[in-house]
């Protein structure tokens, strides 16, 4: 893959100044809607929608590395999208995140 094609995989989705620690934002990366999290100064990104019910994780409660679905209170680990509490049994996609100056980039 050429370096030009690789560069197209990374999408700017936000600024580091857009939110605080223990916060979650909905962002757009190309055609995908993602949930972007900041935990302990690090950034993580997952699919926006819960795999259990059609609810936006951007409206959920973030505590540490876990996001709680606002519909059924299921939990996901924001680091890898894995289920972290019932009734969730199916994970969600997670995406690589990098910071470039003030920009937050997600690889989709």
Secondary structure by P-SEA (a helix, b strand, c coil): ccaaaaaaacccccccccccccbbbbbbcccbbbbbbbcccbbbbccccccccccccccbbbcccbbbccccbbbbcccccccccccccbbbbbbbbbbcccbbbbcc
